Amino acid sequence: MTIGEVREILNARLHTPGADLNAQVHTACGSDMMSDVLAYVKDQAVLLTGLNNPQVVRTAEMMDMVCIVFVRGKQPQEQIVEMAAQRGMAVLSTDLPMFAACGRLYEKGLRGGEMP
């Protein structure tokens, strides 16, 4: 699946116009707790979250993620968009709740990674 397909499936708004929408993503995770992402996530490409602060970008960068999706209608702050763009990450936002967004992506074939 590509980032562009994630955008379409979630009817999401793109906040980083320079992002590579053709980048392939094979796994995703959904969490509002960045400590859980750091502790348990491995080899995920897409992070779905409702947490709207710069720590999300820092966490995604540490985990080599290429796309952040803000759920529940959250709109990322400009600082978040700038940080992500500098790191080559796509930033999307959707009005869907996290459960529905994760479910739609799962239904279309995007999976989570292995838990330790």
VEXKOLLUM-739235 format. One record per atom (N, C-alpha, C, O, CB): residue number from 0; residue in three letters; x negated, y negated, z. Coordinates in nm, 3 decimals. Each point is the difference from the previous one (the first is absolute). Glycine has a CB too. Layout:
N
 resi resn       X       Y       Z
  NUM  ALA       X       Y       Z
...
END
This chain:
116
 resi resn       X       Y       Z
    0  MET  -0.085   0.117   0.000
    0  MET   0.085  -0.117   0.000
    0  MET  -0.090  -0.123   0.000
    0  MET  -0.109   0.002   0.057
    0  MET   0.296   0.121   0.066
    1  THR  -0.142  -0.230  -0.186
    1  THR  -0.076  -0.125  -0.001
    1  THR   0.060  -0.100   0.099
    1  THR   0.112   0.017   0.047
    1  THR  -0.176   0.023  -0.289
    2  ILE  -0.012  -0.143   0.270
    2  ILE   0.052  -0.107   0.086
    2  ILE   0.121  -0.065  -0.067
    2  ILE   0.095  -0.037   0.068
    2  ILE  -0.325  -0.005   0.028
    3  GLY   0.226   0.029  -0.227
    3  GLY   0.114  -0.055  -0.073
    3  GLY   0.125   0.084   0.018
    3  GLY   0.110  -0.054   0.012
    3  GLY  -0.268  -0.041  -0.177
    4  GLU   0.142   0.227   0.167
    4  GLU   0.115   0.088   0.022
    4  GLU   0.052  -0.012   0.143
    4  GLU   0.121   0.004   0.022
    4  GLU  -0.211   0.154  -0.195
    5  VAL  -0.002  -0.173   0.269
    5  VAL   0.042  -0.023   0.139
    5  VAL   0.085  -0.126   0.006
    5  VAL   0.105  -0.003   0.065
    5  VAL  -0.313   0.117   0.024
    6  ARG   0.162  -0.217  -0.157
    6  ARG   0.073  -0.127  -0.004
    6  ARG   0.142   0.019  -0.055
    6  ARG   0.096  -0.052   0.056
    6  ARG  -0.314  -0.070  -0.086
    7  GLU   0.228   0.196  -0.079
    7  GLU   0.131   0.023  -0.061
    7  GLU   0.091   0.082   0.091
    7  GLU   0.117  -0.035   0.019
    7  GLU  -0.224   0.023  -0.244
    8  ILE   0.054   0.119   0.281
    8  ILE   0.080   0.090   0.084
    8  ILE   0.057  -0.075   0.121
    8  ILE   0.114   0.025   0.040
    8  ILE  -0.255   0.169  -0.114
    9  LEU   0.061  -0.284   0.130
    9  LEU   0.042  -0.072   0.120
    9  LEU   0.066  -0.134  -0.032
    9  LEU   0.039  -0.073   0.091
    9  LEU  -0.225   0.184   0.031
   10  ASN   0.198  -0.142  -0.251
   10  ASN   0.053  -0.130  -0.040
   10  ASN  -0.072  -0.111   0.078
   10  ASN   0.061  -0.088   0.061
   10  ASN   0.166   0.192  -0.115
   11  ALA  -0.360  -0.095   0.050
   11  ALA  -0.084  -0.086   0.084
   11  ALA  -0.052  -0.120  -0.076
   11  ALA  -0.014   0.002  -0.123
   11  ALA  -0.050   0.198   0.254
   12  ARG   0.035  -0.303  -0.056
   12  ARG  -0.059  -0.123  -0.053
   12  ARG  -0.152   0.013   0.010
   12  ARG  -0.052   0.047   0.101
   12  ARG   0.255  -0.187  -0.034
   13  LEU  -0.273   0.099  -0.172
   13  LEU  -0.147   0.002  -0.001
   13  LEU  -0.052  -0.135   0.047
   13  LEU   0.038  -0.104  -0.055
   13  LEU  -0.040   0.273  -0.134
   14  HIS  -0.084  -0.168   0.289
   14  HIS  -0.056  -0.125   0.056
   14  HIS  -0.142  -0.026  -0.048
   14  HIS  -0.053  -0.109   0.020
   14  HIS   0.197   0.140   0.180
   15  THR  -0.206   0.067  -0.264
   15  THR  -0.137  -0.012  -0.049
   15  THR   0.001   0.021  -0.151
   15  THR  -0.022   0.112  -0.047
   15  THR  -0.075  -0.030   0.269
   16  PRO   0.123  -0.187  -0.300
   16  PRO   0.017   0.016  -0.144
   16  PRO  -0.122   0.057  -0.072
   16  PRO   0.013   0.055  -0.109
   16  PRO   0.143  -0.243   0.122
   17  GLY  -0.274   0.178   0.046
   17  GLY  -0.119   0.053  -0.064
   17  GLY  -0.025   0.147   0.029
   17  GLY  -0.099   0.056  -0.048
   17  GLY   0.005  -0.282   0.062
   18  ALA   0.181   0.289   0.062
   18  ALA  -0.020   0.140   0.039
   18  ALA   0.015   0.093  -0.120
   18  ALA   0.075  -0.027  -0.093
   18  ALA   0.010  -0.026   0.323
   19  ASP  -0.158   0.163  -0.226
   19  ASP   0.006   0.101  -0.105
   19  ASP   0.121   0.090   0.023
   19  ASP  -0.006   0.092   0.082
   19  ASP  -0.246  -0.098  -0.109
   20  LEU   0.359  -0.020  -0.043
   20  LEU   0.123   0.078   0.017
   20  LEU  -0.011   0.139  -0.063
   20  LEU   0.088   0.083   0.020
   20  LEU   0.040  -0.296  -0.017
   21  ASN  -0.234   0.237  -0.078
   21  ASN  -0.021   0.131  -0.059
   21  ASN  -0.085   0.091   0.088
   21  ASN  -0.025   0.115  -0.035
   21  ASN   0.045  -0.220  -0.188
   22  ALA  -0.066   0.053   0.337
   22  ALA  -0.079   0.082   0.092
   22  ALA   0.084   0.117   0.049
   22  ALA   0.116  -0.017   0.036
   22  ALA  -0.251  -0.185   0.036
   23  GLN   0.076   0.319  -0.072
   23  GLN   0.069   0.121   0.042
   23  GLN   0.001   0.011   0.153
   23  GLN  -0.099  -0.029   0.066
   23  GLN   0.031   0.142  -0.281
   24  VAL   0.181  -0.071   0.268
   24  VAL   0.013   0.030   0.143
   24  VAL   0.063   0.138   0.013
   24  VAL   0.092   0.035  -0.073
   24  VAL  -0.068  -0.282   0.134
   25  HIS  -0.076   0.324   0.032
   25  HIS   0.047   0.138   0.015
   25  HIS   0.061   0.027   0.137
   25  HIS   0.071   0.099   0.019
   25  HIS  -0.245  -0.031  -0.179
   26  THR   0.146  -0.156   0.255
   26  THR   0.050   0.021   0.136
   26  THR   0.039  -0.133   0.063
   26  THR  -0.041  -0.107  -0.046
   26  THR  -0.104   0.310   0.069
   27  ALA   0.227  -0.195   0.081
   27  ALA   0.046  -0.120   0.070
   27  ALA   0.025   0.032   0.147
   27  ALA   0.011   0.116   0.038
   27  ALA   0.092  -0.204  -0.251
   28  CYS  -0.095  -0.017   0.293
   28  CYS   0.041   0.015   0.139
   28  CYS   0.081  -0.120   0.040
   28  CYS  -0.016  -0.109  -0.057
   28  CYS  -0.187   0.248   0.110
   29  GLY   0.290  -0.122   0.044
   29  GLY   0.081  -0.109   0.051
   29  GLY  -0.020  -0.012   0.150
   29  GLY   0.022   0.096   0.074
   29  GLY   0.146  -0.062  -0.257
   30  SER  -0.210  -0.153   0.228
   30  SER  -0.022  -0.020   0.143
   30  SER  -0.006  -0.149   0.031
   30  SER  -0.050  -0.080  -0.080
   30  SER  -0.073   0.299   0.095
   31  ASP   0.173  -0.255   0.103
   31  ASP  -0.016  -0.136   0.051
   31  ASP  -0.112  -0.005   0.104
   31  ASP  -0.033  -0.107   0.051
   31  ASP   0.277   0.062  -0.094
   32  MET  -0.300   0.159   0.074
   32  MET  -0.108   0.006   0.100
   32  MET  -0.133   0.026  -0.071
   32  MET  -0.027   0.113  -0.042
   32  MET   0.189  -0.030   0.220
   33  MET  -0.243  -0.186  -0.190
   33  MET  -0.127   0.015  -0.071
   33  MET  -0.094   0.096   0.072
   33  MET  -0.085   0.061  -0.064
   33  MET   0.113  -0.293  -0.024
   34  SER  -0.014   0.245   0.219
   34  SER  -0.083   0.097   0.072
   34  SER   0.031   0.142  -0.046
   34  SER  -0.091   0.083  -0.008
   34  SER   0.081  -0.238   0.206
   35  ASP   0.136   0.184  -0.227
   35  ASP   0.035   0.132  -0.053
   35  ASP  -0.057   0.020  -0.140
   35  ASP  -0.047   0.108  -0.034
   35  ASP   0.257  -0.110   0.172
   36  VAL  -0.205  -0.103  -0.218
   36  VAL  -0.056   0.010  -0.135
   36  VAL  -0.148   0.033   0.010
   36  VAL  -0.050   0.087  -0.071
   36  VAL   0.220  -0.252  -0.019
   37  LEU  -0.241   0.095   0.177
   37  LEU  -0.144   0.024   0.016
   37  LEU  -0.029   0.139   0.056
   37  LEU  -0.098   0.063  -0.039
   37  LEU   0.066  -0.307   0.074
   38  ALA   0.116   0.292   0.055
   38  ALA  -0.025   0.127   0.066
   38  ALA   0.042   0.122  -0.082
   38  ALA  -0.065   0.104   0.005
   38  ALA   0.094  -0.223   0.207
   39  TYR   0.079   0.106  -0.288
   39  TYR   0.058   0.119  -0.061
   39  TYR   0.003   0.003  -0.152
   39  TYR   0.016   0.107  -0.059
   39  TYR   0.118  -0.094   0.260
   40  VAL  -0.148  -0.127  -0.264
   40  VAL   0.015  -0.005  -0.145
   40  VAL  -0.132   0.034  -0.068
   40  VAL  -0.106  -0.046   0.040
   40  VAL   0.287  -0.127  -0.017
   41  LYS  -0.170   0.256  -0.125
   41  LYS  -0.117   0.035  -0.079
   41  LYS   0.039   0.003  -0.146
   41  LYS   0.102   0.058  -0.037
   41  LYS  -0.199   0.075   0.227
   42  ASP   0.017  -0.195  -0.273
   42  ASP   0.019   0.004  -0.144
   42  ASP   0.137  -0.049  -0.046
   42  ASP   0.060   0.059  -0.089
   42  ASP  -0.218   0.130   0.087
   43  GLN   0.206  -0.294   0.063
   43  GLN   0.126  -0.061  -0.043
   43  GLN  -0.032  -0.118  -0.090
   43  GLN  -0.100  -0.070   0.023
   43  GLN   0.220   0.143   0.190
   44  ALA  -0.040  -0.096  -0.313
   44  ALA  -0.024  -0.112  -0.091
   44  ALA   0.096  -0.115   0.024
   44  ALA  -0.033  -0.115  -0.029
   44  ALA  -0.052   0.277  -0.137
   45  VAL   0.205  -0.132   0.219
   45  VAL   0.102  -0.102   0.020
   45  VAL   0.039  -0.004   0.147
   45  VAL   0.025   0.103   0.061
   45  VAL   0.061  -0.071  -0.297
   46  LEU  -0.082  -0.152   0.292
   46  LEU   0.044  -0.019   0.138
   46  LEU   0.132  -0.076  -0.002
   46  LEU   0.007  -0.111  -0.052
   46  LEU  -0.246   0.110   0.137
   47  LEU   0.343   0.062  -0.029
   47  LEU   0.129  -0.067   0.016
   47  LEU   0.010  -0.042   0.145
   47  LEU  -0.020   0.081   0.091
   47  LEU   0.130   0.054  -0.277
   48  THR  -0.079  -0.263   0.209
   48  THR   0.004  -0.051   0.136
   48  THR   0.093  -0.121   0.012
   48  THR   0.029  -0.068  -0.099
   48  THR  -0.262   0.152   0.134
   49  GLY   0.277  -0.109   0.085
   49  GLY   0.075  -0.120   0.030
   49  GLY  -0.083  -0.097   0.082
   49  GLY   0.045  -0.110   0.031
   49  GLY   0.166   0.241  -0.039
   50  LEU  -0.333  -0.090   0.042
   50  LEU  -0.090  -0.086   0.077
   50  LEU  -0.058  -0.104  -0.094
   50  LEU  -0.061   0.034  -0.102
   50  LEU   0.007   0.152   0.265
   51  ASN   0.072  -0.312  -0.130
   51  ASN  -0.038  -0.108  -0.090
   51  ASN  -0.109  -0.087   0.062
   51  ASN   0.025  -0.111   0.047
   51  ASN   0.207   0.112  -0.143
   52  ASN  -0.354   0.053   0.095
   52  ASN  -0.114  -0.078   0.048
   52  ASN  -0.128   0.047  -0.070
   52  ASN   0.000   0.106  -0.063
   52  ASN   0.113  -0.141   0.286
   53  PRO  -0.220  -0.043  -0.214
   53  PRO  -0.124   0.034  -0.072
   53  PRO  -0.060   0.137   0.037
   53  PRO  -0.076   0.057  -0.078
   53  PRO   0.034  -0.300   0.065
   54  GLN   0.075   0.295   0.129
   54  GLN  -0.053   0.129   0.041
   54  GLN   0.042   0.110  -0.098
   54  GLN  -0.071   0.099  -0.017
   54  GLN   0.076  -0.174   0.256
   55  VAL   0.109   0.059  -0.303
   55  VAL   0.047   0.098  -0.099
   55  VAL  -0.100   0.012  -0.114
   55  VAL  -0.034   0.110  -0.043
   55  VAL   0.274  -0.161   0.103
   56  VAL  -0.288  -0.063  -0.110
   56  VAL  -0.097   0.001  -0.110
   56  VAL  -0.131   0.060   0.047
   56  VAL  -0.061   0.080  -0.072
   56  VAL   0.169  -0.282  -0.029
   57  ARG  -0.152   0.165   0.218
   57  ARG  -0.127   0.055   0.053
   57  ARG   0.009   0.152   0.015
   57  ARG  -0.095   0.072  -0.033
   57  ARG   0.051  -0.288   0.154
   58  THR   0.156   0.263  -0.071
   58  THR   0.020   0.145   0.016
   58  THR   0.003   0.068  -0.136
   58  THR  -0.066   0.102  -0.019
   58  THR   0.192  -0.141   0.232
   59  ALA  -0.051  -0.016  -0.306
   59  ALA   0.009   0.059  -0.133
   59  ALA  -0.138   0.004  -0.067
   59  ALA  -0.033   0.097  -0.068
   59  ALA   0.270  -0.180   0.047
   60  GLU  -0.315  -0.020   0.041
   60  GLU  -0.134  -0.003  -0.058
   60  GLU  -0.088   0.110   0.061
   60  GLU  -0.071   0.069  -0.073
   60  GLU   0.094  -0.317   0.033
   61  MET  -0.018   0.264   0.169
   61  MET  -0.080   0.103   0.067
   61  MET   0.038   0.140  -0.047
   61  MET  -0.084   0.090  -0.002
   61  MET   0.063  -0.239   0.201
   62  MET   0.147   0.165  -0.237
   62  MET   0.049   0.131  -0.043
   62  MET  -0.001   0.016  -0.152
   62  MET   0.055   0.097  -0.053
   62  MET   0.086  -0.090   0.259
   63  ASP  -0.203  -0.102  -0.276
   63  ASP  -0.011   0.004  -0.147
   63  ASP   0.135   0.005  -0.071
   63  ASP   0.013   0.066  -0.103
   63  ASP  -0.230   0.048   0.133
   64  MET   0.315  -0.182   0.024
   64  MET   0.132  -0.005  -0.063
   64  MET   0.000  -0.106  -0.110
   64  MET  -0.076  -0.097   0.006
   64  MET   0.186   0.172   0.209
   65  VAL  -0.025  -0.055  -0.315
   65  VAL   0.003  -0.093  -0.113
   65  VAL   0.130  -0.080  -0.009
   65  VAL   0.012  -0.089  -0.084
   65  VAL  -0.162   0.245  -0.035
   66  CYS   0.247  -0.124   0.205
   66  CYS   0.130  -0.067  -0.008
   66  CYS   0.065  -0.006   0.138
   66  CYS   0.004   0.098   0.073
   66  CYS   0.024  -0.019  -0.311
   67  ILE   0.023  -0.198   0.270
   67  ILE   0.076  -0.020   0.124
   67  ILE   0.141  -0.039  -0.040
   67  ILE   0.020  -0.090  -0.082
   67  ILE  -0.228   0.019   0.215
   68  VAL   0.306   0.138  -0.074
   68  VAL   0.141  -0.032  -0.027
   68  VAL   0.063  -0.044   0.132
   68  VAL   0.007   0.077   0.095
   68  VAL   0.007   0.089  -0.289
   69  PHE   0.033  -0.290   0.197
   69  PHE   0.072  -0.049   0.117
   69  PHE   0.147   0.035  -0.016
   69  PHE   0.061  -0.030  -0.103
   69  PHE  -0.227  -0.159   0.137
   70  VAL   0.223   0.254   0.066
   70  VAL   0.138   0.047  -0.004
   70  VAL   0.091  -0.093   0.080
   70  VAL  -0.046  -0.097   0.062
   70  VAL  -0.035   0.334  -0.088
   71  ARG   0.210  -0.208   0.025
   71  ARG   0.101  -0.073   0.077
   71  ARG   0.005  -0.149  -0.035
   71  ARG   0.032  -0.083   0.085
   71  ARG  -0.064   0.248   0.098
   72  GLY   0.001  -0.197  -0.309
   72  GLY   0.009  -0.140  -0.043
   72  GLY  -0.110  -0.089   0.052
   72  GLY   0.007  -0.122  -0.017
   72  GLY   0.232   0.156   0.008
   73  LYS  -0.340   0.022   0.071
   73  LYS  -0.111  -0.082   0.050
   73  LYS  -0.077  -0.058  -0.117
   73  LYS  -0.029   0.070  -0.097
   73  LYS   0.012   0.071   0.306
   74  GLN  -0.015  -0.268  -0.200
   74  GLN  -0.078  -0.069  -0.102
   74  GLN  -0.138  -0.029   0.058
   74  GLN  -0.010  -0.062   0.106
   74  GLN   0.218  -0.040  -0.211
   75  PRO  -0.314   0.147   0.039
   75  PRO  -0.134  -0.018   0.055
   75  PRO  -0.041  -0.147   0.004
   75  PRO   0.034  -0.079  -0.088
   75  PRO  -0.094   0.304   0.002
   76  GLN  -0.013  -0.258   0.190
   76  GLN  -0.055  -0.134   0.013
   76  GLN  -0.104  -0.021  -0.110
   76  GLN  -0.060   0.096  -0.048
   76  GLN   0.101  -0.096   0.299
   77  GLU  -0.063  -0.124  -0.290
   77  GLU  -0.096  -0.031  -0.106
   77  GLU  -0.140   0.053   0.033
   77  GLU  -0.071   0.047  -0.088
   77  GLU   0.205  -0.251   0.032
   78  GLN  -0.172   0.196   0.182
   78  GLN  -0.131   0.051   0.042
   78  GLN  -0.013   0.150  -0.031
   78  GLN  -0.106   0.046  -0.043
   78  GLN   0.096  -0.222   0.224
   79  ILE   0.116   0.249  -0.160
   79  ILE   0.000   0.144  -0.027
   79  ILE  -0.017   0.025  -0.149
   79  ILE  -0.079   0.084  -0.041
   79  ILE   0.226  -0.043   0.243
   80  VAL  -0.073  -0.114  -0.283
   80  VAL  -0.007   0.016  -0.145
   80  VAL  -0.140  -0.032  -0.050
   80  VAL  -0.055   0.074  -0.082
   80  VAL   0.299  -0.132   0.061
   81  GLU  -0.303  -0.051   0.070
   81  GLU  -0.136  -0.038  -0.041
   81  GLU  -0.102   0.105   0.041
   81  GLU  -0.086   0.036  -0.079
   81  GLU   0.151  -0.276   0.099
   82  MET  -0.055   0.289   0.102
   82  MET  -0.094   0.103   0.048
   82  MET   0.009   0.125  -0.086
   82  MET  -0.101   0.057  -0.040
   82  MET   0.119  -0.147   0.273
   83  ALA   0.104   0.133  -0.261
   83  ALA   0.020   0.122  -0.079
   83  ALA  -0.051  -0.020  -0.143
   83  ALA  -0.065   0.089  -0.055
   83  ALA   0.265  -0.030   0.196
   84  ALA  -0.171  -0.172  -0.201
   84  ALA  -0.045  -0.027  -0.137
   84  ALA  -0.152   0.001  -0.009
   84  ALA  -0.056   0.051  -0.097
   84  ALA   0.263  -0.188   0.057
   85  GLN  -0.273   0.081   0.140
   85  GLN  -0.146   0.000   0.002
   85  GLN  -0.057   0.141   0.008
   85  GLN  -0.113   0.024  -0.042
   85  GLN   0.119  -0.247   0.151
   86  ARG   0.071   0.316  -0.057
   86  ARG  -0.045   0.138   0.017
   86  ARG   0.055   0.092  -0.110
   86  ARG  -0.020   0.121   0.004
   86  ARG   0.008  -0.162   0.242
   87  GLY   0.080  -0.018  -0.343
   87  GLY   0.052   0.078  -0.112
   87  GLY   0.122   0.084   0.032
   87  GLY   0.029   0.097  -0.069
   87  GLY  -0.257  -0.092  -0.013
   88  MET   0.301  -0.042   0.187
   88  MET   0.120   0.073   0.040
   88  MET   0.125  -0.067  -0.056
   88  MET   0.006  -0.123  -0.011
   88  MET  -0.121   0.201   0.220
   89  ALA   0.213   0.003  -0.244
   89  ALA   0.131  -0.052  -0.040
   89  ALA   0.083  -0.020   0.126
   89  ALA  -0.008   0.080   0.094
   89  ALA  -0.003   0.036  -0.320
   90  VAL   0.089  -0.223   0.229
   90  VAL   0.092  -0.025   0.110
   90  VAL   0.142  -0.010  -0.058
   90  VAL   0.027  -0.082  -0.087
   90  VAL  -0.208  -0.038   0.224
   91  LEU   0.269   0.204  -0.086
   91  LEU   0.140   0.002  -0.041
   91  LEU   0.088  -0.023   0.120
   91  LEU  -0.043   0.019   0.114
   91  LEU  -0.010   0.138  -0.303
   92  SER   0.177  -0.197   0.165
   92  SER   0.099  -0.006   0.108
   92  SER   0.133   0.049  -0.054
   92  SER   0.035  -0.023  -0.116
   92  SER  -0.155  -0.171   0.227
   93  THR   0.193   0.263  -0.025
   93  THR   0.131   0.055  -0.037
   93  THR   0.099  -0.028   0.113
   93  THR  -0.038  -0.011   0.116
   93  THR  -0.071   0.191  -0.258
   94  ASP   0.235  -0.190   0.106
   94  ASP   0.104  -0.018   0.100
   94  ASP   0.038   0.131   0.067
   94  ASP   0.071   0.000   0.101
   94  ASP   0.014  -0.194  -0.232
   95  LEU  -0.130   0.306   0.077
   95  LEU   0.035   0.130   0.056
   95  LEU  -0.060   0.020   0.139
   95  LEU  -0.109  -0.050   0.028
   95  LEU   0.121   0.142  -0.260
   96  PRO   0.059  -0.021   0.319
   96  PRO  -0.061   0.039   0.127
   96  PRO  -0.110   0.103  -0.027
   96  PRO  -0.002   0.062  -0.107
   96  PRO   0.218  -0.109   0.233
   97  MET  -0.305   0.067  -0.032
   97  MET  -0.113   0.089  -0.020
   97  MET   0.045   0.142  -0.035
   97  MET  -0.056   0.062  -0.091
   97  MET  -0.075  -0.201   0.249
   98  PHE   0.229   0.191  -0.086
   98  PHE   0.046   0.136  -0.023
   98  PHE   0.046   0.019  -0.144
   98  PHE  -0.036   0.097  -0.065
   98  PHE   0.102  -0.080   0.305
   99  ALA   0.014  -0.110  -0.289
   99  ALA   0.051   0.009  -0.137
   99  ALA  -0.112  -0.016  -0.102
   99  ALA  -0.003   0.071  -0.100
   99  ALA   0.223  -0.162   0.179
  100  ALA  -0.311  -0.002  -0.055
  100  ALA  -0.111  -0.021  -0.094
  100  ALA  -0.087   0.125  -0.008
  100  ALA  -0.036   0.044  -0.110
  100  ALA   0.037  -0.291   0.161
  101  CYS  -0.036   0.304   0.063
  101  CYS  -0.080   0.122   0.000
  101  CYS   0.076   0.113  -0.068
  101  CYS  -0.059   0.077  -0.076
  101  CYS  -0.054  -0.150   0.288
  102  GLY   0.242   0.084  -0.185
  102  GLY   0.082   0.104  -0.060
  102  GLY   0.006  -0.011  -0.151
  102  GLY  -0.009   0.101  -0.069
  102  GLY   0.142  -0.095   0.277
  103  ARG  -0.118  -0.126  -0.259
  103  ARG   0.005  -0.019  -0.146
  103  ARG  -0.132   0.040  -0.065
  103  ARG  -0.001   0.065  -0.105
  103  ARG   0.166  -0.251   0.135
  104  LEU  -0.274   0.147   0.032
  104  LEU  -0.131   0.036  -0.057
  104  LEU  -0.022   0.151   0.007
  104  LEU  -0.053   0.060  -0.094
  104  LEU  -0.038  -0.284   0.161
  105  TYR   0.131   0.285   0.043
  105  TYR  -0.013   0.145   0.014
  105  TYR   0.084   0.072  -0.105
  105  TYR  -0.045   0.096  -0.062
  105  TYR   0.003  -0.123   0.309
  106  GLU   0.163  -0.021  -0.265
  106  GLU   0.090   0.059  -0.099
  106  GLU  -0.059  -0.003  -0.140
  106  GLU   0.027   0.088  -0.081
  106  GLU   0.164  -0.158   0.222
  107  LYS  -0.271  -0.033  -0.170
  107  LYS  -0.061  -0.015  -0.133
  107  LYS  -0.137   0.068  -0.009
  107  LYS  -0.067  -0.010  -0.102
  107  LYS   0.190  -0.205   0.076
  108  GLY  -0.164   0.284   0.133
  108  GLY  -0.122   0.080  -0.007
  108  GLY  -0.119  -0.050   0.078
  108  GLY  -0.101   0.070   0.006
  108  GLY   0.181  -0.010  -0.220
  109  LEU  -0.072  -0.177   0.275
  109  LEU  -0.111  -0.050   0.080
  109  LEU   0.003   0.068   0.136
  109  LEU   0.105   0.006   0.064
  109  LEU  -0.103  -0.230  -0.185
  110  ARG  -0.114   0.275   0.165
  110  ARG  -0.007   0.076   0.124
  110  ARG  -0.089  -0.068   0.102
  110  ARG  -0.076  -0.092  -0.032
  110  ARG   0.114   0.302  -0.097
  111  GLY  -0.027  -0.163   0.253
  111  GLY  -0.090  -0.042   0.106
  111  GLY  -0.120   0.093   0.001
  111  GLY   0.003   0.108  -0.060
  111  GLY   0.189  -0.202   0.198
  112  GLY  -0.295   0.052  -0.071
  112  GLY  -0.120   0.083   0.008
  112  GLY   0.012   0.102   0.112
  112  GLY   0.102   0.007   0.070
  112  GLY  -0.238  -0.195  -0.161
  113  GLU   0.033   0.264   0.106
  113  GLU  -0.005   0.101   0.106
  113  GLU  -0.021  -0.067   0.134
  113  GLU  -0.079  -0.094   0.012
  113  GLU  -0.011   0.264  -0.174
  114  MET   0.158  -0.122   0.262
  114  MET  -0.023  -0.047   0.136
  114  MET  -0.115   0.082   0.058
  114  MET  -0.013   0.119  -0.031
  114  MET   0.258  -0.188   0.062
  115  PRO  -0.328   0.008   0.053
  115  PRO  -0.114   0.073   0.058
  115  PRO   0.046   0.112   0.092
  115  PRO  -0.083   0.072   0.057
  115  PRO  -0.055  -0.279  -0.072
END
